[in-house]
Amino acid sequence: MLLMTKRGAATLATIAALILLGGVSAPATPAEVQQSDAYQPWARVLIKFVNERGEVDFHALAHNRADLNAFLGYISHVSPRSAPGLFASREAKLTYYINAYNALAMFNVIDSDFPKSLAGLTKVKFFGWKRFAIGGERMSLYTLENDFVRPQGDERVHFALNCMSVGCPRLPRLPFQAENLDRQLDAEARAFFGEQRNLQVDPGRKLVRVSSILKFYTDDFLARMPTLIAYINLYASTQIPSDYRVEFIDYDWTVNVQHRDKVGSSSRGFYEPP
């Protein structure tokens, strides 16, 4: 983490955060500016190794891990529990946990020797057995999500958390930031339901097929709206009639890795949307 002890450094960090996010909705507090600075290595990872479809070039990252290691080093020592003064707002806490989860999942693919899929026993090891240092504590990705992220009470996190599989929401190429978190989560929800792989409507059969993420976390979504269709309609571009049946699209646990074709452009390696 870079500590800002001079006015010039703080100003430069603030400007960098503004450029990175394309504008902010409210002035950042000193603590938020400090956290924006801490997220800069993660921002560079996302820009360098994630493409516009959210696919990750894990093999290139494995050979150029300085920024990822820097951010993981920050995560290992600093958290809302170890340094509560840095995370005064709910948005600051949630931002930290989302970015930490995504970075640790990305690292976990590399550390797990590049599995092609997270299904089966690999899922148990990937999410449950392996432990990571977070603010001086050791915990699994499962614990991080269920004991720290979900208790923050915002179901939109399920459109932001990324386990690096094809079935996950698209991984953004910018970090989440406390001062913009509400806007970013809304944008990710709209993007999620805007993809055919996540939402398919069949008027002839009065049927809506939706990502299994809504099956895995049904209680989180129903805490805000009475039905899944009512929730989907908050963000979908076309409203779905309330009497449609809901089916769930099989979740794809294939690791969302970039591949390169013969001319060097990236292409989805294991999955093509329907």
N, C-alpha and C positions, 0 to 999 in steps of 0.2 A: 504494500500500500504506500502511495506517495503522500507524505504529509506536506501541506501547504503552509509555509511559515512566512512567506512574503506576499504582499498585496499583488505584485505582478504575476506570481505563480498562480494565485487563486483566480485572478482575472482570466488568465489564459485557460485554466481548467474550465471555468464557466463558459467561455466562448467555445471551447472544444465540445462541451456537452451540448450547447445550443446548436452547433453545426451538425453534430452527430444525430440529433433527434429532429432536426428540421423545425425548431421552434418549440416553446414550452407554453403550457397553459397558465402557469403561475410562477412568480419568482422563486428560485430555489433557496432553501435555507443553507447556512454554512455547512451543516452536517450533510445535507443532500449533495452539495457541491463536492464535499470530500468523498462521498460514496461514488459520485459520477466519475471522479478521478480514479477510484479503485477499480471501476469497471472498464477502464480503458484497455487493459490487456485482453479482456474478454471480447470487447468490441473489435479489436484487431483480428482475433481468431475467427469471429463470425464473418468478417469482410473477406478474409483471405481464403478460408477453407469451406465456406458454405455458399452454394449457388442460389439462384433466384427461386428454385423449386424446393429449397430447404435440404438438399442432399449434401452430405459431408464428404470431403476428400480426406478420409481417415489416414490413408497411407502417407500422403504428403504431410499431414499434420504430425504424424508420428516422427517425421524427420525434422520437424521445425516446431518444437514444443515450448519454446521459451515463454511465449505469451500465455499459453495455457497453464504452464507450470507456475507462472507468476500469479495468475488469478487463483489457482488452486492453493497456492501458498497463503494468499490472503484469506481465502475461505477457511483454511485449516486453523487459523489463529483468531479470526474475527467473525462474530455472529451476533444476532440480536440478543442472545443469552450471555455471551461473554463480554459484549460492549454495548449494553442497552442504550447508552447515551448517544450512540451514533444512529440509532433506529427509533427515533421518538414517535414516529407515526406508523399507523398500520400499513400504509403504502410502502414505507421504507422497509419494514420487515418482510412484506410479501415480495417485494422486488428482489431483496437479497435471496430469499428462499427459491424463487423461480430461477434466477440466474445460476445459483449454486447447483440446483438439481440438473439443469441442462448441461452445465459444464462438467459435472461429475459423470453424467451419463455418457457424454462424449468421450471423456477420459476412459471410462469403463470399457468401451468398445475396444480401444487400443490395448488397454491393460488385460483384456480378456482374449487377446490374440485374434482380433478381427473375426468374431463369429458371423456367419452368414445370416443366422436367425437367432432370435431370443426366445423361441418357443421351447416347450418341453422343460427338461431339467436345466437348460441354460437359463431359463427365466428365473428359476429359483435361486441359482447362484448369482445372477446378474443383479437382481433386485433385493434378495433377502440375505444371502450369506456374506457377501463382500461388505466390508465396513470402510468408511471414509472419515477423515478428520474434518469436523465442522465446528469451528469455534472452540477447539480444544476437546471436543467430544467425538466419540467414534460411533457412527451409525450407518445403517444401510439406506439405500434409496427408498425402500419401502417405508422405513421409519421416517425419513425426511418428509416424504409426501403425506403420510397419514397422520403423523403426530405434530407436524409443524406447518405444512402448507395448507392442507384442507381445513384445519381448525381456524384459519384466518377468516373463513366464512364467505369466500367469493368463489362461486362455482365456475367462473370464467377461467380460473387457473387451468382447467382441463383443456383449454385451447391454447395454452402457453407452455405447459410442461411438455418436455420432449424426451422420450426414452431412446431416441435415435432409430426407431423402427418405422417402416413404411406406413403403418396404421396411425402413427402419431400426427398431431397437427403439424402444419408446415413450420419449420424452424426459422424464425426471423433472422435477418442479417444484422440486426441492431440489438443491443441489450435492452432489457426492460429497465425503466427509470422511475423512481418514486414520483417525481413531479409530473409525469405523463402516464402513470400506470393505468388509470381508468380509461383514458383514450386508447391506449395500446391494447388493453384487454378487449374492449369493444371491437376494435379493428380486427383482432385475431378471431373473435367469435364470428364476425361477418365473413371473414375470409374462409373460415372452416366450413360454414354452411353454404358457401358459394362454390365449393368444389364438389363435383359429381361423385367423387370417390367417397364422400362423407354424407351426401344427401341426394336421394333419388326419389322422385315423385312419379307415381303411376296413376293418373286420373281415371283411366279405364277400369282399374281394379280397386280404386279408392284406397290406395296403399302408399305409404311413405316408408322408404328404407333409409336408415340412418346409421352412422358409425356406432360400433359397439361401445365406444367411449360413453355414450349415453346409457348404455346398459350397465357398464361397470360402475357408474357413479349416479345411478338414477336418483337416489335419495338427495344428493347434492342439488340436482337440477329441480327436483320437486319441492325443495325448500323455498324456492322463489316463485314457481308457477304451478298451477294445479295439475297440468299434464305435460308430457314431453312435447306434444305438438304445440301447445301454448308457448312453451319455452323456445322451441325452434322458431316460431313466428316472431320472436323478439328480434331475430337477426337475419332470417332468411329473406331473400329479395322478393320472393313470391309467397303469399300467405297460403297455408295449407288448411283445408277444411277440418274442423274439429272431429268429424266422424270418420276420418281415414284411419285404417289400421296401421300399426307401427311394427315393422320388422327391423332386425338389426343386421348390418353388413358384417360378414366375418372379418375379424381383426387380422391384419397382416403383420406378423412379427419379424418379417425380413428386415435386416439392418439396411437403413436408407443411405447406402454408400454411393458415391459418384463413381462412374466409369467413364472412360474416354473412348470415343470411336476412332476410326482410322485417321481422321483429319484433326483429332485432338480436342474436339468439342465434347463437353460433358453430356451424359445422357443417363436416364434412370436405369440402374443396373438390373433390378429384379422385379420391377413393377411398372405396369402401364395402367393409367386410370381407364375405367370402362368408357 
